[in-house]
Amino acid sequence: MPVHDARTGAEAATEAGLGASTASSPTTAPAAPAASPTTVPAAPAASPAGGHEVPAESDCETTLSMRPVREFTAPAPEGADAAPAPPGPADDLLGRIGDWDPVLTPVGTFRLLPVRPERDTALLARWMNDPAVAAFWELDGPEEVTGRHLRAQLEGEGHSVPCLGVLDGTVMSYWELYRADLDPLARHYPARPHDTGVHLLLGAVADRGRGLGSALLRSVTDLVLDHRPACARVVAEPDLRNTASLTAFLSAGFRFSAELSLPGKRAALMIRDRSLRHLM
């Protein structure tokens, strides 16, 4: 995820294994207790301060999980398609993600739905309190911890957009798409204009470790490259300890570029290049 927070800027978070996150900054643990589901729109049917110096031609990172478990997921909210959230400050920087059409993926019809804190914080806080997720995202605790993290993106400089992932009409994942070239992460690697970063968290324990994260990562990065023609590559910075996340990124067409020393973690700079997207 973007380098935001005490460790990586004003809103940092790392991803947990393949059930905690597949992003830059978030293995298996018991699922968090169920809470009242959150509703989200249904998708139409049919899916360096101290690290290795990165070579000038280098590129960058992400985390994940698999099929929805009811205690963790929620049906997509009714009427959201008809009444989308108002454009946020990051819309012009990232291409109005809320307007992107659903896509058919190998695992179902998938869409990204920009987060609305008043609707989504409770669900995301439950996911963040899963020990496997908390180990990498570090956003466990009261609901307000997650709320502050979301608001920092929505009310901040506008280079990061938090989103829900909706698969076949069910909310099952959390995503952060951000302008890596405008993020504190850019101080730790040779960023290029319009580099786009990605973080992923799979909410349900049952969704992890089955290849779902890899499939969705590939589809989401394809969406980024299709809607952002100026972006030549998508980057991620998963924790080096998060082997499930590293595996997911590699399976999704990312390549390992370098090892980075970031505030709070040693990370793998993972990159998916536009020029290689049909080859890897």
TORSE-366758 format. One record per residue: z negated, x negated, y of N, C-alpha, C in turn. Coordinates in steps of 0.001 Angstrom, whole numbers, plus 524288, in hexadecimal, padded with zeros to 5 digits. Layout:
<sites>
ZXYZXYZXY;...
</sites>
This chain:
<sites>
800007FCCF7FB54800008000080000800007FCBC804C9;800F07FEEB809108013F7FB8B80D987FC537F87480E0C;7FC9C7F3E4810537F7F27F0C9810EA7F4E97F3078156C;7F15F7F6EA814467EECB7F9B4818917E9097F8E281801;7E50E7F84D819807DFBB7F8B5817BD7DCCB7F3C5818D5;7D81E7F357816DE7D5147EEB3817DA7D7A77EA1D8154A;7D9FB7EB09810CA7DC507E6B480E037E1CA7E59980FBA;7E4C07E9A0810FA7EA397E8D38126D7EBB97EBF881721;7E8767ECB981AA67E9E07EF6281F697E6777F41E82032;7E8017F7BC8237D7E4C17FC3B824AB7E4B28006D82099;7E8498008081CD57E81380485818D37E94C8027D81373;7E7197FE49811BC7E8B87FC0E80CD67E7577FF5880826;7EA117FE79803B27E8C18010C7FECE7EBED7FE787FAA5;7E9B77FDA17F61A7ECC07FB467F2047ED587FF037ED88;7F1157FE237EA5F7F209801D67E63F7EF81800717E127;7EE1F8046E7DE447EB9B803B47D94E7EF7A804087D4EA;7EF1B800BA7D11A7F263800AC7CC807F6B5804967CC77;7F8348065E7C7F07FC5080A387C7D67FA1080FA27C83C;7F5C4810677CA597F3A6815887CAFD7F0D8815867D004;7F0C3811517D2B67EE268110D7D7A97F1F1810517DBE9;7F5C380D1A7DB3D7F95D80C567DF897FDB0808B87DE00;801E9808EE7E0888063E805827DF7980844803867E48B;804EE802537E7F5806538007B7ED13804547FB1E7EDD0;8047F7F9537F2C5802F77F41E7F3E57FD3C7F36D7F369;7FA4F7F5FD7F66E7F4BB7F50D7F6887F1FC7F8C57F2E6;7F2E57FF617EE887F0658006F7E98D7F49A7FFA77E5F7;7E65C804317C3757E6088024B7C1637E3B4805FB7BE1D;7E0B6806BD7BC647E00B80BF97BA5D7DA5980D7D7BAB9;7D91A811F67BCBA7D3CC813BE7BD637D3A8819927BCC8;7CF0281BD37BC127CEAA8217C7BB6C7D09E8245A7C024;7D2E8828D57BF2F7D4F482BE77C3867D08582E0F7C6BB;7D16282E9B7CBC37CD74830C37CF3C7CCD98368C7CE32;7C827838C27CF587C74F83E577CE767CB18841AB7D17B;7CC58846067CF347D0218496F7D1C17CDEB84BC97D6A9;7D15F84CF77DA387CFD484F8D7DF0B7D3D3853A57E014;7D2F4856D17E3E67D6B685AF17E4EA7DBF3858BB7E64F;7E02A85ABA7E3DF7E55D8588F7E4CE7E731859297EA5C;7EA9C855817EBC27ECE9855AB7F0F77F261857C97F05B;7F42E85AB77F3F47F96185CFF7F3617FD6385A3C7F6B6;80204859857F48B80642856E07F74080B678597F7F5FF;80F82859207F94E8145B85BFF7F8628170985AA57F34C;8191A85E7D7F0AA81BD285D857EBC88212585B3C7ECC4;822B6857B17E94A827CA855427E9FE82BEF8588B7E769;83086858DF7E9AB834C285BD07E74B83609859747E1FF;8375D85CC67DE518386985ABD7D92183D338574F7D917;83DED854337D55384277850D17D41D840FF84B3E7D4A5;837ED840F27D93B8341B83CA97DA2B83223838A17DDAA;7FDDE7C377817827FC367C0EA812837F8947BD8C813EF;7F5F77C09B814D77F16A7BD61815BD7EFFD7BB3781094;7F1F47B75C80F077F0847B4B980A427F39D7B61B80593;7F7A57B7F1804467FA0C7B87E7FF2D7FE9D7B4F77FE9D;801927B5AF7FA6F806407B27C7F9C2809F47B3A47FE2E;80C9D7AFCC80001810737B0C680417815407B31E80185;8170F7B761803A281B807BA1080149820857B7D98037E;824497B6918001E829407B477801F282BED7B8488059A;82F177B6438090F831B07B98F80CF4834F17BDD480A8F;836F87BD05805DF83A517C10080389837467C4BE80009;832127C47A8003482EEB7C7CC7FCD682EF77CD7D7FE64;82D227D0E57FAF782C6E7D6777FC0F827307D8917F9FC;824BF7DE917F87381EF07E00A7F81081BAE7E3BE7F4E3;818777E9F07F2BB813EA7EC517EFA3813067F2307EE02;80E277F5487E9D380C8E7FAD97E8AB808AB7FC327E424;806AC8029B7E12480329803F97DCAC80449809517DA1D;8026A80B3B7D54980433810487D332801838131A7CE9D;803D0817777CBDF801B881AD57C7AA805AB81E987C513;8043C823C67C21780883826D17BF958089F82CCF7BFA1;807F38302E7BC0F80897835D87BC69803B98386E7BEA9;8043083C897C1D07FFC383EDC7C4957FB5D840FB7C126;7F68A83FA97C29A7F1F5841BF7C0017EFC5845BF7C3C2;7EE9784A6B7C1F77ED4084EB77C5787E8AF84D9C7C903;7E4AD84A9D7C7167E034849D27CA7D7E18A846567CF11;7E5D78437F7CEBC7E74283FDB7D2D97EBBE841DA7D630;7EEB38456D7D41E7F362847017D6D97F2F784C867D8ED;7F6BE84E0F7DBFA7F6A8853487DE447FC32855217DEF6;7FCF485A587DEA98023385C5E7DF93803D385B457E526;808CF85AA57E5F180AA9859AC7EB36809AE85E747EE97;807FF85DB87F38A806A28621A7F6F280B1D865BE7F83E;80A2686AAC7F83780E2C86E7E7F97480F7686E5E7FF40;8146786F24800618160486F97805D18168C86A74808A8;8157A866198060B815CD8611C808C581B6185FBF80A25;81F028614C806D1824748601E808088263B8632480CDD;8243F867D280D62825D986B05811D08232D86954816D1;81E88867048164981BA08656B81AEF819D785FCA81A61;81D7285C0B81ADB81C198568F81A2F81853854BE81E65;815838507D81D28811EC84E5382106814FE84C61825BD;812A784CAF82A5A8155484ABB82F018168E844F882E5B;81AD08430F830A781C2C83D8A83031817B983A1C83221;816AC835E482F448129D83238830DC8150B82D878338C;811C5829FE83591813CF825768386981714821D88351C;81644821FF82FE98194081E6A82C9781E958209182B18;81FB48257882C6A8249F827D282ABC82961824B282C7A;82975823088315A82DF78201D8334282E3881AAF830DC;829B58188782F5D829988134B82D1F82B23813438275D;82A3C8179C824B482B37817C681F1882F2E81BE681D75;8317C81EA08212D835C48222281FD0834418279A81E3F;83025829E78208582EAB82F5481F8A82E598308F819B9;82A8782E3581738829DE82ECC811928295A8348080FEE;826DD837AB8132E8263183D2D811DA82B458402181137;82F8883E0D8134F8349C84099812DE837BF83EBB80E22;835B383AE880B5383899838E2806D6838AF83CFF8027A;83D2C83DD08002E83DB6841A57FC0383B0D83FCE7F6F8;839728437C7F3AD8376F8420D7EE8083BBB83F417EB70;83A1C83C067E7BF83DEF8393E7E48683CBF83A227DEC4;840D383A317DB9B8403683AA97D5FC83F5C835357D3C6;83AEC8344C7D1518399A82F357CF0F8398182FB77C91F;8391A82B6A7C64B838C882BBB7C08D833FE82EB77BE9B;8301C82F8F7C21482B568323C7C05782AAC8379B7C2CC;82E8D839647C5C082E3383E8A7C82682FF883E787CDD4;82FA5843027D056831318436D7D5CC82CA9841B17D948;82DC683E177DCB6829A183B9E7DFCE82AD683BE77E59F;826B683C9C7E8B28275083C6B7EE5C8227E83A077F0D7;8233A837DA7F58181EEA835D57F8A181D7E839DC7FCBB;8187F83AD67FD4C8169383EB2801048129A83C0D80496;813D583B548099C81012838C780D2580AB583B6580CEB;806AF8383080CEB8014F83A1980C817FFAF83D258115A;7FCAB84157810657F9E784421814887F41C8438B81347;7F133840A4816697EBB483F9F815197E87F8448081405;7E944848A5817137E61C84D5B8165E7E72184FE481110;7EBA284EF880EDA7ED1B8514B809E17EC2384DA180549;7ECC9848908061F7ED36844EE801C27E8B98411A80112;7E542840A4804F37E13383C9C804A17DDAD83D3F7FFE1;7DC0D842127FEAE7D86D842E07FA517DABE840F87F524;7DFA68424A7F4237E22E8409A7EF517E2A083AAA7EF1E;7E464838447F3687E5138329B7F37C7DFDB82FCD7F2F9;7DBBA832027F5467D68F82F987F4CC7D4C182F927EF21;7D5EF833B57EC267D490833CB7E69E7D76082F717E3AA;7DC5D82ED27E4E17DF4482A9D7E2577DCFC8254A7E3BA;7DBA4824907E8AA7D99A81F837EA647D45681E3E7E7EF;7D185822277E6157CC75821437E3AB7CCC1820627DDC9;7D168820677DBA57D22081EB57D63D7D103818CD7D632;7CD5F816DA7D3067CC11811467D3117D0C680DAB7D274;7D49580F457CF517D93980BF87CE957DC5680B7E7D39B;7DC6880F9E7D6AF7DF2E80F977DBAB7DC0080CAF7DFBF;7D6ED80DD37DFEA7D37980B797E3D47D36B805877E37A;7D42C8036C7DEC97D40C7FDC37DE127D82C7FAFB7E156;7DC7F7FDA27E27A7E0B57FB327E56C7E1817FD8F7EADC;7E0F1802A87EB617E1C9805277F0777DD0D8049C7F405;7D85A804657F1AC7D37F803C67F4A47D2BD808157F8AE;7D3F780CE27F72A7D33C811627FAA67CFB7815777F819;7CC61813C17F4717C8C6817657F1FD7C4438189E7F5B8;7C16D81CCD7F4857BD2081E687F7DC7BE05823E47F9DF;7BB4B825587FE187BBD782A9C800397C17A82BCE801C0;7C2AA830D2801E77C7F48328D803497C9CF830518087D;7C61F82F8080C117C78C82D8A8113E7C9F482814810FF;7C8A88250480D017CAFA81FCC80C6E7D0E08204B80BD5;7D279823CB8085E7D80E824C18079C7DA658272C80C81;7D78B82ACA80EF37D97782D4B813B27DA9E8296081802;7D7218259D818B67D803821A081CC97DCD381E6081B8C;7DD8D81D25816907E21681A00814F97E73181CE88162D;7E744821FB8151F7EBF482517816287ECEA8259481C05;7E8CC826C381EF17E978827718249B7EB248226A8274A;7E94D81DFD825447EAD8818FE8279B7F0B98183F82760;7F31781A288232B7F8C8819C7822C27FB7A81DD88262A;7F9858229F825F87FC18826E5828BF7FB668268F82EA9;7F720824338305A7F610823F1835FA7F68E81E6583818;7F81D81AC0834CE7F868815568366D7FD8B813F88390D;7FF6C80F48837E98042280D6283A7E8091780FC683848;8089A812CF8343F80D1C815B08324F810B8812C582EB1;80EC880E8E82C218125480BC08289D8114280CED822E0;80DA68108C821C080C67811E081C5480C1B817C681BAE;80E5C819C38176180E5181F5F8165380BD882055810F9;80744822EF810CC804E58244A80BC4807748293A809A1;8088A8294D8049580B5082DC380239808F282F3F7FCF8;80983834357FBA38085E835FD7F65E80D6D8359F7F339;80CE4834667EE2F8115D834847EAB18111B8397F7E784;8153883CB07E7BD81557841B97E50A81971841737E0BD;817A3841E47DBDC81B228418A7D75B81B6E846D97D4B1;820178490E7D486820D584E3A7D22381CEE852357D444;81C13852057D96A818B5855D57DBF8812E8854A87DBC7;8115B850337D97F80BD084ECF7D91780AB0849D47DC28;806A584A067DF5E805028455D7E2448025D841A67DE75;8048883CE37DDC680273839637D9CD801E6833B37DB92;8035D8327B7E05C8030882D087E20F8027C82CAF7E7F9;800CA828257E9C08002A8270C7EF528036F822357F09A;80657822847F4DC809D881E497F671808DF81CD17FC26;809C1817EE7FD5A809E78162F802C980EF0813168037D;81238814E880709816E88120380884815EC80FEC80DF8;8171680AFE80ED1815D8808AF813E3819C08047681569;81A1D8038C81A7381D777FF6981C7181A947FA3981BC9;81BDE7F769817B18192F7F2848169581A0C7EE8381AE4;81E857EECE81D8081F937EB0F821B281C417EC1382686;819DF7F0B2826E6816837F20282B50810BD7F207829BD;80F9B7F0C6824EB80A567F0F2822C2807E97EB7C822E2;802AA7EB27822C4800337E5F38226B802247E2BF81DCB;804247E54E819C4806507E27A8155480A887DEA48170C;80D597DFE281B2E811B17DC9881CFA80FE57D71F81E92;80ACF7D67A81F8F808D37D149820F18084E7CDC481C2E;808E47D01181787807E67CD23812B880CCA7CC0480F7E;8113B7CDDF81148816157CCB680E7781A907CCDC81271;81F137CA8C811338237C7CA89814DD826197CFE681525;823C37D3528182B825BA7D8AD8189482B167D8DA81B25;82E117DCC0819998332F7DDAD81C008330D7E2FB81EB5;836407E3BC822B0836507E8C38256D8373D7ED4A821A0;834237F15D8223A834957F63381F2A832B57F5BD8198C;830297F1748181A82DB57F145812F082A2A7F60B81268;82A767F89E80DEF8273D7FD3D80D04823917FC2D8087A;81E807FD358094E81AA07FC5C8053B819528017080277;81754800F37FDA6815EA805A07FA9D810D4804B37F7B6;80D84808C87F790808C1808E17F475808DA80DEC7F146;806C980DAB7EC8C806D58124B7E92D801C2812CA7E61F;7FFDB817897E5C17FB44818BF7E29A7FC9E81D717DF37;7FBF581CE57DA1A7FCB98214E7D6927F76C823DE7D5C5;7F707828D97D7057F1F782B647D70E7EF8182C4D7D1C2;7F28A82DB97CDE37F05F82F3F7C8CF7F02B82AB67C4FC;7EBCA82A3F7C2407EB3B826277BE507EF85826A77BA2F;7F0BF82B747B8B07F4B982C597B4A47FA2782AD57B66E;7FAEA82A1C7BB7B8000D828A57BD87800F1822BF7BD70;7FCF481FCF7BC287FD4E81A207BC927FEC9817787B777;80187813257B807802BF810017B37580727812067B017;80A3C815CC7B21080E768180C7AEE4813D8817577B15C;81419814327B585819258133D7B7FD81A82816EC7BC61;8172B81AB57BD7B8184981E6B7C1AD8187C81BB17C6F6;814BE8182C7C7D581499815627CCD181987812487CDD0;81B7480F9F7C9D38203E80C827CA66824DD80FFA7CBE0;825518146B7C933829B4817F27CA3C8297E81A0D7CFC7;824DD81B947D1888246581DBD7D6C7824EF819857DAF8;822F6814E07D9E3823A8810907DD9A8297680F7D7DE89;82C6680F567DA588320580E657DAED83493812C47DE15;833218179F7DCF48357D81C077DFBD833F281C167E579;82F0881AE37E6A182D4A81AE37EC1682FC5816687EF1E;83028811D67ECC4832A280D927EF9F8387B80E9D7F056;83AE1811587ECA98404E812F97ED73840AF816B57F21E;83CEB81A477F28683CD681DE27F6FB83C7281AE17FC1D;839088170B7FC3F83865813E3800FA83D8A8113E80269;83FFC80ECB7FE9B844D580BF77FFB08494180FAC8012B;849448145B7FEEE84D528182D8004384CA181A63805BE;847BD81B3280762846BA81DA880C71845DA819BC810DE;84539814C880F898444B810D78138E8485980C7F81300;84D1980D61814CE85144809888140E85022804368166C;84CA8803F481A5484B697FEE881CBA8479F7FBBF81966;8453C7FE42815848416D7FBA08122B8443F7F8CE80DB4;843997F3AE80D678463B7F09D80956842E37EFD980486;83DD47F11A804F483A737F03F8006B835547F349800FC;8331F7F49B7FC8482E107F73A7FC4982A397F34D7F9F8;825967F2F17FC58821CC7EF077FAA681CAE7F1937F8FF;819817EE967F618814557F05F7F47F810E57EB977F3B5;80BBC7EC687F3DD8082A7E7F37F348803927E9517EFBD;8049A7EA997EAC58005C7EC047E72E7FCAA7E7717E61D;7F7DB7E8CA7E50B7F3E67E4E97E39F7F5B07E2137DEA8;7F5287DCF67DEA77F6D47D9E97DA197F3DC7DB657D521;7EF227DD917D5C17EC127DF267D12B7EE1D7E4387CEC9;7F12F7E7027D1BB7F2F77EC2B7D00C7F7F47EBAE7CCD0;7F74C7EA147C7FA7FBE07E9037C4B27FF227EDE37C3B0;7FC9B7F26A7C3617FF8F7F73D7C284803357F8477C714;801407F7637CBD28047A7F8397D071808FE7F4557D0A6;807D47EF6A7CF8180BF47EB687CF8A810457ECCC7CBA8;80EAA7EE827C70B8127B7EFFD7C311815D77F48A7C4EC;813557F85A7C76D816327FCEA7C95681A457FB5B7CD65;818D17F7E97D0F481C8B7F63D7D4EE821287F35D7D28B;820027EFF27CEE0824437ED137CC5A827EB7F0D57C97B;825B57F4B87C6E2828E87F8837C41482C167FBF67C7C7;82A3C7FC667CCA682CED7FFAB7D079831197FCAE7D384;832297F7DA7D202836517F4E67D4938347E7F12D7D8CE;82F547F0757D94A82D517ECA27DD0982D4C7E73E7DA78;82D4B7E3437DDB382CD47DDE77DBC18280F7DB627DE3D;825A57D7CD7DB6B8213D7D4DF7DD8F8235C7D0C27E142;8215E7D0B47E6168235A7CD057E9F081F8F7C89B7EB1D;81A837C9D37EB7E816AB7C5D67ECE6811307C7E27EBF2;80D817C4557EBF9807FA7C5C37EBD2805E07C5527F158;8032C7C9567F319801327C9817F8747FB3E7C9907F889;7F90E7C7217FC867F3757C7737FD717F2AE7CB37801EF;7F0EF7D003800AA7F0207D40D8049A7EA477D4E380562;7E8BA7D73D809A87E3307D85A80A727E1177DB9E805E3;7DD977D975802E27DB2E7DC677FEA67DDCB7DC047F95F;7E2567D99C7F8F47E4C77D9557F3CB7E9137D5407F389;7EA2D7D38F7EEB67EED87D0827ED947F2E07D46E7EBAE;7F7707D44C7EDF87FB567D84B7ECD2800797D5E77EB0A;803617D9157E842808AE7D79A7E6B480C697DA287EA8C;80FC47D7207ECDF813B77D9527F053818497DB0D7ECE1;819187E02E7EC9C81D317E2697E95F821717E4987ECF3;826557E3C77EB7A82AA57E5757EECE82EF17E8107EB98;830F17EC5B7EDBA8359F7EEBF7EB79839E27EE7C7EF96;83E057EB927EE6E8423B7EAA57F227846797EECF7F1C1;8485A7F08A7F63684CB47F43A7F6378515E7F2037F33F;8527E7ED037F4088571B7EA9D7F1A5856C37EA487EBB7;851F17EAC27E99A851427EA527E3F184F997EF717E16A;84F637F3A77E47784D027F87A7E28484FCD7FAB77DDBF;854E47F9BD7DD38857C47FBDC7D8C18580E7F7FA7D433;8559E7F36E7D4EF855B57EF6D7D0EE850707EEB47CE46;84C437F07C7D0E1846F77EFA87CED1844287F4E37CE3E;
</sites>
